[in-house]
Amino acid sequence: MKAAVVVFPGSNCDRDMAVALRAAGADVAMIWHKDATLPDGIDLVAIPGGFSFGDYLRCGAIAARSPICRAVADHAVRGGYVLGVCNGFQVLTETGILPGALLRNAGLTYICRTVPLRVATTASDFTRGYAAGATLDVPIAHHDGNYVADDDTLARLRGEDRVAFTYSENPNGSRGDVAGILSENCRVLGMMPHPERAADAALGGTDGRALFAGLVGALAAA
């Protein structure tokens, strides 16, 4: 399985993402944001966390207009897999690949701690490695993680089983306790918590490991 990790000025979780993907068995290439195309044969594009372009304007807004994001959008339209974590989730909403927006945390403070997540669906290759309703301990580190969408969008996400993860203890005010959502074909996942920071026992936890293992396993089998 071939994966590409996009790197923007200000990305700081790109290598963590690459390490987690490689540990799961993926062949990983690092892609600079000014590249206009993805390497041939890429199965998954990962957009990592960090502070792309210093979070000027809105988080992810400038990154979403980088040349590589046009290629990422085309990849998603073709049915390719995309994973956006934290700032990556913000980029996916700014490009319109995923619905909704990430606003300032309800408490207006930066939050950096491990939080309990609930697996809301197993009907995706990202979540197939978990049991439905399982509770995971995964770190968050964000100032703008408050997921907002209108009532119709939230109802559609729930009705189509596209809420991937919810917060057991909502840290940021996200509507419906949403921590991660899926695209219509369930091949794009955006989430604020960092599974790549919970994929190695030496770093404090492994609850994120099954996300990468399940995804790589599904793509390798395909």
C-alpha positions as CSV (number, residue, x, y, z in Angstrom):
1,M,0.0,0.0,0.0
2,K,1.4,3.4,-1.0
3,A,0.8,6.5,1.1
4,A,1.7,10.1,0.7
5,V,2.1,12.5,3.6
6,V,1.6,16.2,2.7
7,V,4.0,18.7,4.3
8,F,3.1,22.4,4.7
9,P,5.2,25.2,6.3
10,G,4.2,24.7,9.9
11,S,3.3,21.0,9.8
12,N,4.7,19.4,12.9
13,C,3.1,15.9,12.9
14,D,4.1,14.9,9.4
15,R,6.9,12.6,10.6
16,D,4.7,11.1,13.3
17,M,2.2,10.3,10.6
18,A,4.8,8.7,8.4
19,V,6.2,6.6,11.3
20,A,2.7,5.3,12.1
21,L,1.9,4.4,8.5
22,R,5.3,2.7,8.0
23,A,4.8,0.7,11.2
24,A,1.5,-0.6,9.8
25,G,3.3,-1.7,6.6
26,A,2.7,1.2,4.2
27,D,5.3,2.6,1.7
28,V,5.3,6.3,2.5
29,A,6.4,9.3,0.4
30,M,6.6,12.9,1.8
31,I,5.0,15.4,-0.5
32,W,5.7,19.2,-0.4
33,H,2.7,21.4,-0.6
34,K,3.9,23.2,-3.8
35,D,3.9,19.9,-5.7
36,A,1.0,19.9,-8.2
37,T,0.6,16.2,-8.6
38,L,0.7,13.1,-6.4
39,P,3.1,10.2,-7.1
40,D,1.8,7.4,-9.3
41,G,0.0,4.6,-7.6
42,I,-0.8,6.4,-4.3
43,D,-3.6,4.8,-2.4
44,L,-3.8,7.1,0.6
45,V,-3.1,10.8,1.1
46,A,-2.5,11.9,4.8
47,I,-2.7,15.5,5.8
48,P,-1.0,15.8,9.2
49,G,-1.5,18.1,12.2
50,G,0.4,21.3,12.9
51,F,0.0,24.9,12.2
52,S,0.1,25.2,8.4
53,F,1.1,28.8,7.4
54,G,1.0,29.8,11.0
55,D,-2.8,29.4,11.2
56,Y,-3.2,32.8,9.5
57,L,-6.7,33.8,8.3
58,R,-8.4,30.6,9.5
59,C,-6.7,27.3,10.4
60,G,-6.1,25.4,7.2
61,A,-7.5,28.1,4.9
62,I,-4.2,29.0,3.2
63,A,-3.1,25.4,3.0
64,A,-6.3,24.5,1.3
65,R,-5.3,26.7,-1.6
66,S,-1.9,25.1,-2.1
67,P,-1.3,23.3,-5.4
68,I,-1.2,19.9,-3.8
69,C,-4.7,20.3,-2.4
70,R,-6.2,20.4,-5.9
71,A,-4.5,17.0,-6.5
72,V,-5.8,15.7,-3.2
73,A,-9.4,16.8,-4.1
74,D,-9.1,15.0,-7.4
75,H,-7.7,11.9,-5.6
76,A,-10.8,11.9,-3.4
77,V,-13.2,12.4,-6.3
78,R,-11.6,9.3,-8.0
79,G,-12.3,7.3,-4.8
80,G,-8.9,7.5,-3.3
81,Y,-8.4,7.4,0.5
82,V,-7.6,10.6,2.4
83,L,-6.9,11.0,6.1
84,G,-6.8,14.4,7.7
85,V,-5.8,14.8,11.4
86,C,-6.2,18.0,13.4
87,N,-4.9,20.7,11.1
88,G,-5.5,18.1,8.3
89,F,-9.2,17.9,9.3
90,Q,-9.3,21.7,9.1
91,V,-7.8,21.6,5.6
92,L,-10.4,19.1,4.5
93,T,-13.2,21.3,5.6
94,E,-11.6,24.4,4.0
95,T,-11.3,22.5,0.7
96,G,-14.9,21.4,0.9
97,I,-13.9,17.7,0.7
98,L,-15.7,17.3,4.1
99,P,-18.7,19.3,5.3
100,G,-18.7,21.7,8.3
101,A,-16.1,23.8,9.9
102,L,-13.7,23.8,12.8
103,L,-14.0,26.9,15.0
104,R,-12.4,28.1,18.2
105,N,-12.7,25.8,21.2
106,A,-15.7,26.7,23.3
107,G,-13.4,27.7,26.2
108,L,-11.3,29.8,23.9
109,T,-8.1,28.1,25.1
110,Y,-5.6,25.7,23.5
111,I,-6.2,22.1,24.8
112,C,-3.4,19.5,24.9
113,R,-4.3,16.2,26.7
114,T,-5.5,12.7,26.2
115,V,-9.2,12.3,25.9
116,P,-11.6,9.3,25.7
117,L,-13.2,8.7,22.3
118,R,-16.0,6.5,21.3
119,V,-15.9,4.5,18.1
120,A,-19.2,5.6,16.5
121,T,-19.1,3.3,13.4
122,T,-17.0,0.4,12.2
123,A,-18.4,0.7,8.6
124,S,-15.2,2.2,7.2
125,D,-11.7,0.9,6.5
126,F,-10.5,3.5,9.0
127,T,-12.5,2.1,11.8
128,R,-12.8,-1.6,10.9
129,G,-10.1,-2.6,13.4
130,Y,-12.2,-1.5,16.3
131,A,-15.3,-2.8,18.1
132,A,-18.4,-0.6,17.7
133,G,-18.8,1.5,20.8
134,A,-15.3,0.9,22.0
135,T,-13.6,3.6,24.0
136,L,-10.1,4.8,23.0
137,D,-7.6,7.1,24.7
138,V,-6.2,9.4,22.1
139,P,-4.4,12.8,22.5
140,I,-5.8,16.1,21.2
141,A,-3.8,19.3,20.7
142,H,-5.8,22.1,19.2
143,H,-7.2,25.6,19.6
144,D,-9.7,25.4,16.8
145,G,-11.3,21.9,17.2
146,N,-14.9,22.9,17.8
147,Y,-16.8,21.1,15.0
148,V,-19.8,23.0,13.7
149,A,-22.3,22.1,11.0
150,D,-26.0,23.0,10.5
151,D,-28.8,20.7,11.7
152,D,-29.4,19.2,8.3
153,T,-25.7,18.3,7.8
154,L,-25.5,16.7,11.3
155,A,-28.6,14.7,10.7
156,R,-27.2,13.5,7.3
157,L,-23.9,12.5,8.9
158,R,-25.7,10.5,11.6
159,G,-28.3,9.1,9.2
160,E,-25.6,7.9,6.8
161,D,-23.4,6.5,9.6
162,R,-20.6,8.9,8.8
163,V,-19.7,10.0,12.3
164,A,-16.5,8.0,12.9
165,F,-15.6,9.1,16.4
166,T,-17.3,11.1,19.2
167,Y,-15.9,12.6,22.4
168,S,-17.0,10.8,25.5
169,E,-16.2,14.0,27.4
170,N,-16.6,16.9,24.9
171,P,-13.4,19.1,25.4
172,N,-14.1,21.8,22.8
173,G,-17.8,22.3,22.3
174,S,-18.2,20.3,19.1
175,R,-21.8,19.8,18.0
176,G,-23.0,16.3,18.7
177,D,-19.7,15.6,20.4
178,V,-18.3,15.0,16.9
179,A,-14.5,14.1,16.9
180,G,-14.3,12.7,13.4
181,I,-16.4,12.4,10.2
182,L,-16.4,10.4,7.0
183,S,-17.1,11.3,3.4
184,E,-20.1,9.9,1.5
185,N,-18.1,7.0,0.3
186,C,-16.3,6.6,3.7
187,R,-12.9,6.8,2.0
188,V,-12.1,10.3,3.5
189,L,-11.7,10.6,7.3
190,G,-11.2,13.9,9.1
191,M,-10.6,13.8,12.9
192,M,-9.2,16.2,15.5
193,P,-7.6,13.7,17.9
194,H,-4.2,12.3,16.9
195,P,-4.1,8.6,16.4
196,E,-0.5,8.8,15.2
197,R,0.5,9.9,18.7
198,A,-1.2,6.8,20.1
199,A,0.4,4.2,18.0
200,D,3.5,3.2,20.0
201,A,3.6,1.9,23.5
202,A,6.8,3.7,24.2
203,L,5.0,7.0,23.6
204,G,2.2,6.2,26.1
205,G,-0.5,4.3,24.2
206,T,-1.5,2.2,21.3
207,D,-5.2,2.9,20.9
208,G,-4.6,4.6,17.5
209,R,-2.6,1.7,16.1
210,A,-5.7,-0.2,14.8
211,L,-6.7,2.7,12.6
212,F,-3.5,2.4,10.6
213,A,-3.4,-1.4,10.7
214,G,-7.0,-1.7,9.6
215,L,-6.6,0.8,6.7
216,V,-3.3,-0.6,5.4
217,G,-4.7,-4.2,5.7
218,A,-7.8,-3.3,3.7
219,L,-5.9,-1.5,1.0
220,A,-3.3,-4.3,0.8
221,A,-6.0,-6.9,0.4
222,A,-7.7,-4.8,-2.3
